[in-house]
C-alpha cells in the first residue's frame, strides 16, 4: 500500500473565524465543501470541520485521514494486517474512502483520488 500523505482533522466551533489562520499557516486557499451537515475547509494538511455537536462527536473518533494511491489495495493490506474495516470502501465526490480501526484501537480514514470507480 502506497501512503501519499496525511491530513490532520480539526473540529472547530467557528469555521469562518478559523480558516484565515490556517490559510496563512499553510500558505494557500481553503477548498470548502459540506458533507452530512458538516461544513469543511481543506487547507494544506489541515481538514477543518464545523457543525452539529452530534456529527462532530463522530468525526472526532477518527485520528487522521491518510491519502493512499488505491483504497482497494489499502482495504486488502489493512484486513490482512489485522485492522477492522468499519465502513467502505465507498465513492465520494473526490475519490473513494474507507474507515478502519487498527489493532491498537486507533481509527483512521483512508482516501484516494480515483473518482468514478
C-alpha positions as CSV (number, residue, x, y, z in Angstrom):
1,X,0.0,0.0,0.0
2,X,1.5,3.3,-1.0
3,X,0.8,6.1,1.5
4,X,0.9,9.6,-0.1
5,X,0.4,11.8,3.0
6,X,-1.8,12.5,6.0
7,X,-4.3,15.2,6.9
8,X,-4.9,16.4,10.4
9,X,-8.6,16.6,11.3
10,X,-9.6,19.6,13.4
11,X,-13.1,20.2,14.7
12,X,-13.7,24.0,15.3
13,X,-16.6,25.9,16.7
14,X,-16.4,28.7,14.1
15,X,-15.1,27.7,10.6
16,X,-15.2,31.2,9.3
17,X,-13.0,32.5,12.1
18,X,-10.6,29.6,11.9
19,X,-10.0,29.4,8.1
20,X,-7.9,32.6,7.7
21,X,-5.4,31.4,10.4
22,X,-4.9,28.0,8.6
23,X,-4.7,29.6,5.2
24,X,-1.9,31.9,6.4
25,X,-0.2,29.0,8.2
26,X,-0.4,26.6,5.2
27,X,0.1,29.4,2.6
28,X,-2.9,28.6,0.4
29,X,-6.6,29.0,-0.1
30,X,-9.1,26.6,1.6
31,X,-11.2,24.2,-0.5
32,X,-14.7,24.3,1.1
33,X,-17.5,21.8,0.9
34,X,-20.3,20.4,3.0
35,X,-20.8,16.8,3.9
36,X,-23.6,15.4,6.0
37,X,-24.5,18.7,7.7
38,X,-20.8,19.5,8.5
39,X,-19.0,22.4,6.8
40,X,-15.5,21.5,5.8
41,X,-12.5,23.6,4.8
42,X,-9.4,21.7,3.5
43,X,-6.2,23.8,3.5
44,X,-2.8,22.3,3.2
45,X,-2.5,19.3,5.5
46,X,-5.4,20.5,7.7
47,X,-9.1,19.5,7.4
48,X,-11.2,21.9,9.5
49,X,-14.7,20.7,10.3
50,X,-17.6,22.6,11.9
51,X,-21.2,21.6,12.5
52,X,-23.7,20.0,14.9
53,X,-22.1,18.5,18.1
54,X,-23.5,15.0,17.4
55,X,-21.9,15.0,13.9
56,X,-18.6,16.3,15.3
57,X,-18.5,13.7,18.1
58,X,-18.5,11.0,15.4
59,X,-15.8,12.8,13.4
60,X,-13.5,13.2,16.4
61,X,-13.2,9.5,16.7
62,X,-11.1,9.4,13.5
63,X,-7.5,10.2,14.3
64,X,-6.4,11.3,10.9
65,X,-7.0,11.0,7.2
66,X,-4.4,9.1,5.2
67,X,-4.1,9.5,1.5
68,X,-3.2,6.4,-0.4
69,X,-2.7,5.5,-4.0
70,X,-5.5,2.9,-4.1
71,X,-8.2,2.4,-1.4
72,X,-8.9,-1.2,-2.6
73,X,-5.3,-2.1,-2.0
74,X,-5.4,-0.3,1.4
75,X,-8.5,-2.4,2.2
76,X,-6.6,-5.6,1.4
77,X,-3.5,-4.7,3.3
78,X,-5.4,-3.4,6.3
79,X,-7.6,-6.5,6.5
80,X,-4.6,-8.9,6.1
81,X,-2.7,-7.0,8.8
82,X,-5.5,-7.3,11.5
83,X,-7.3,-4.0,11.0
84,X,-11.1,-4.0,11.2
85,X,-12.9,-2.2,8.4
86,X,-15.6,-0.1,9.9
87,X,-17.0,1.5,6.7
88,X,-16.3,1.4,2.9
89,X,-14.8,1.5,0.6
90,X,-17.3,4.0,-0.8
91,X,-17.2,6.6,-3.5
92,X,-17.1,10.3,-2.5
93,X,-17.2,13.4,-4.7
94,X,-13.3,13.4,-4.9
95,X,-12.4,9.7,-4.8
96,X,-13.0,6.7,-2.5
97,X,-12.6,6.2,1.2
98,X,-12.8,3.7,4.0
99,X,-12.7,3.9,7.8
100,X,-10.5,1.3,9.6
101,X,-9.7,0.5,13.2
102,X,-6.1,-0.5,13.7
103,X,-5.4,-3.4,16.2
104,X,-4.4,-0.8,18.8
105,X,-7.9,0.8,18.6
106,X,-6.9,3.9,16.6
107,X,-9.4,4.8,13.9
108,X,-8.2,6.3,10.5
109,X,-9.9,7.3,7.3
110,X,-8.1,6.2,4.1
111,X,-8.8,8.1,0.9
112,X,-7.7,8.0,-2.7
113,X,-8.4,10.4,-5.7
114,X,-9.8,7.7,-8.0
115,X,-13.2,9.3,-8.7
116,X,-15.8,7.5,-10.7
117,X,-14.5,4.0,-10.0
